[in-house]
Amino acid sequence: MFSITVRDHIMIAHSFRGEVFGPAQRLHGATFLVDATFRREQLDEDNIVVDIGLATQELGGITAELNYRNLDDEPEFAGINTSTEFLAKVIADRLAERVHKGALGEGARGLAGIAVTLHESHIAWASYERGL
């Protein structure tokens, strides 16, 4: 399996519901390093996994939609604990939508999967991987 990874970051605010979250139940900020990995079985006709420039651009568009937002105030996240794992899935699903719409080029239609990792710090991160 071949892969490429592109990177961005987001800075968000949010709070959680549930005793398991302890002090994170209060409004707090988080900065995530975001890695998006694109995978395919065989390289395309240009011998690439996907156009790295388009992958970077599309990831940047998605992170811009989340950056500097209080997720508690966003209607699409109402009543949802926007955990690191949950946000990794949101970003992966949005990337998959863009692949299906052709935003990453026709060659991207041969991708097998996408994995998104959100790094909370140098010692903790969460990932979500999905097929295409």
C-alpha positions as CSV (number, residue, x, y, z in Angstrom):
1,M,0.0,0.0,0.0
2,F,1.3,3.4,-1.0
3,S,0.6,6.5,1.1
4,I,1.2,10.3,1.3
5,T,0.5,12.5,4.3
6,V,-0.3,16.2,4.3
7,R,-0.4,18.3,7.5
8,D,-2.2,21.4,8.9
9,H,-3.5,22.5,12.3
10,I,-6.6,23.9,14.0
11,M,-7.2,25.8,17.1
12,I,-10.7,25.3,18.6
13,A,-12.6,25.9,21.8
14,H,-15.2,23.4,23.2
15,S,-16.5,21.7,26.3
16,F,-17.6,18.2,27.1
17,R,-20.5,16.6,29.0
18,G,-19.9,13.7,31.3
19,E,-17.9,13.0,34.4
20,V,-15.3,11.1,32.5
21,F,-14.0,14.4,31.1
22,G,-13.3,15.9,34.5
23,P,-12.2,19.6,34.2
24,A,-12.6,19.4,30.4
25,Q,-16.3,19.8,31.0
26,R,-15.6,23.5,31.3
27,L,-14.9,25.5,28.1
28,H,-11.3,25.1,27.1
29,G,-9.1,25.5,24.0
30,A,-7.3,22.9,22.0
31,T,-4.7,23.1,19.3
32,F,-4.5,20.0,17.1
33,L,-1.8,19.1,14.5
34,V,-3.8,17.4,11.7
35,D,-2.3,14.7,9.5
36,A,-4.3,13.4,6.6
37,T,-3.0,10.2,5.0
38,F,-4.2,9.0,1.6
39,R,-3.7,5.4,0.6
40,R,-3.9,3.4,-2.6
41,E,-2.8,-0.1,-3.7
42,Q,-1.1,1.0,-6.9
43,L,0.3,4.4,-8.0
44,D,-1.8,6.2,-10.6
45,E,-0.6,6.8,-14.2
46,D,1.6,9.7,-13.0
47,N,3.2,7.4,-10.4
48,I,1.7,9.3,-7.5
49,V,-0.8,8.5,-4.7
50,V,-2.7,11.8,-5.1
51,D,-1.8,15.3,-6.1
52,I,-0.1,16.5,-3.0
53,G,-0.9,20.2,-3.8
54,L,-4.6,19.5,-4.1
55,A,-4.5,17.3,-1.0
56,T,-2.9,20.1,1.0
57,Q,-5.4,22.7,-0.4
58,E,-8.4,20.6,0.4
59,L,-7.3,19.7,3.9
60,G,-6.6,23.5,4.4
61,G,-10.2,24.3,3.3
62,I,-11.6,21.8,5.8
63,T,-9.4,23.0,8.7
64,A,-10.3,26.6,7.9
65,E,-14.0,25.7,8.5
66,L,-13.1,24.6,12.0
67,N,-10.2,26.9,13.0
68,Y,-10.8,29.6,15.6
69,R,-14.3,28.3,16.3
70,N,-16.1,27.5,19.6
71,L,-17.5,24.2,18.5
72,D,-20.1,24.5,21.3
73,D,-21.6,27.3,19.2
74,E,-21.7,25.5,15.9
75,P,-25.2,24.1,15.0
76,E,-23.8,21.0,13.4
77,F,-22.1,19.9,16.6
78,A,-25.0,20.8,19.0
79,G,-25.3,18.2,21.8
80,I,-22.2,16.3,20.6
81,N,-19.0,15.8,22.6
82,T,-16.5,17.0,20.0
83,S,-13.7,14.6,21.1
84,T,-10.4,14.3,19.3
85,E,-11.6,11.0,17.9
86,F,-14.9,12.5,16.7
87,L,-13.1,15.4,15.0
88,A,-10.7,13.0,13.2
89,K,-13.8,11.3,11.7
90,V,-15.4,14.7,10.7
91,I,-12.3,15.7,8.8
92,A,-11.8,12.3,7.2
93,D,-15.5,12.2,6.1
94,R,-15.2,15.8,4.7
95,L,-12.0,14.8,2.8
96,A,-13.8,11.7,1.4
97,E,-16.7,13.9,0.1
98,R,-14.2,16.1,-1.7
99,V,-12.5,13.1,-3.2
100,H,-15.9,11.8,-4.5
101,K,-16.7,15.3,-5.9
102,G,-13.4,15.3,-7.9
103,A,-11.7,18.1,-5.9
104,L,-8.5,16.1,-5.6
105,G,-8.4,15.3,-9.3
106,E,-9.5,12.4,-11.3
107,G,-6.6,10.3,-10.2
108,A,-7.8,10.5,-6.6
109,R,-10.8,8.3,-7.5
110,G,-8.4,5.3,-7.3
111,L,-7.7,6.0,-3.6
112,A,-8.4,3.1,-1.3
113,G,-8.7,5.0,2.0
114,I,-8.0,8.0,4.1
115,A,-6.7,8.2,7.7
116,V,-6.8,11.4,9.7
117,T,-4.8,11.8,12.9
118,L,-5.2,14.7,15.3
119,H,-2.2,15.2,17.6
120,E,-3.3,16.8,20.9
121,S,0.3,16.9,22.1
122,H,3.6,15.1,21.5
123,I,2.4,12.3,23.7
124,A,-1.3,11.9,22.8
125,W,-3.2,11.6,19.5
126,A,-6.3,10.0,18.0
127,S,-7.0,8.7,14.5
128,Y,-9.8,7.6,12.3
129,E,-9.4,5.6,9.1
130,R,-12.0,4.9,6.4
131,G,-12.2,3.3,3.0
132,L,-13.3,5.1,-0.1
